[in-house]
Amino acid sequence: MIKYLQFFLLCLIWGTTYAAIKIGSSSTPPMLGLAIRYGVALLLLFPVIKLTGRKIPFDKSSVKLYLVVGVFSMGLSYLCTYWAMSYIPSSLSSILWATFPLFTGILAHFMVSAKNLNFRRLTSIFLATIGVVLILSDQHLVFNAEILVGCFVVIIGVLMASYPNVYIKTYGKDSDPMVLTAMSLLVGGMIHLTGALVSGQFAVMSWTLRNIGAAAYLGIFGSATAFFIYYSLLRKIEVVKVSFVTFLTPIVASLVGVIFLHETITLKEIGGILLIFSGLFMYDFMKYYRYIGTYKIRRRTAA
């Protein structure tokens, strides 16, 4: 029961982070907002690492892993998303982020010899691409240059995050998830703090309770808590079940955007996300098929 509650909380937290980013994006410079978010998360993570007796390795391969994840994912990818959220709705950003597993699959094809793209997976990528094109073909996007550019920047951010994901699967399988999260957040936080200082973002920051609260929420829940729950679930339930977060997070984010931020979702956006979801399901169809078969065998054995 507890593991399913954790799954629900994970979908809820990651689904609300887009709205929290949107709330602070109007008066919080992106690099400063990320520096505050990561700083709050690190204030929680490092004490937990210390109390649980985890070791932080500093060998060459571990440091390279921290740098790859910290620079590409916590650094460049999140910067793209934060910057773009100043121009696009939170729901649209979450929908575009649903393509993350497909970008990861494409990069894995070139980086990992065992991850070849077959006809089914190529078809699924093509289907999801049509979904993205359908979303971007919406009239209110095509005739709004800022929104259109924002969408492309989000997609670049998704691509940036895909590389370290494949790198982790290739070179970081034995790394402690909490240590990796903390160290990569530290690298990303240093990048954003330096950028915020150099570009004078502290001077233009609006230090309101609304902005600080949004950054604190993203740090406590969106980073530290969400990653802790995610890695805990990977140890408790099947990876297939955890992967459904990819499908549910954009739905939660869209509902939150409509209800609390008064955003609108067009028919083309709905059609696009359905095509993206279809592509995601088709891409890992055999994984779901094997899981269903295993589940049926378990039920027959229990009976």
Buried (B, 14 or more C-beta within 10 A) or exposed (E): EEBEEBBEBBBBBBBBBBBBBBBBBEBBBBBBBBBBBBBBBBEBBBEEBEEEEEEBBEEEEBEEBBBBBBBBBBBBBBBBBBBBBBBBBBBBBBBBBBBBBBBBBBBBBEBEEEBEBEEEBBBBBEBBBBBBEBBBEBEEBEEBEEBBBBBEBBBBBBBBBBBBBBBBBEBBEEBBBBBBBBBBBBBBBBBBBEBBEEBEBEEEBEEEEEBBEBBBBBBBBBBBBBBBBBBBBEEEBEEBBBBEBBBBBBBBBBBBBBEEBEBEBBEBBBBBBEBBBBBBBBBBEEBBEEBEEEEEEEEEEEE
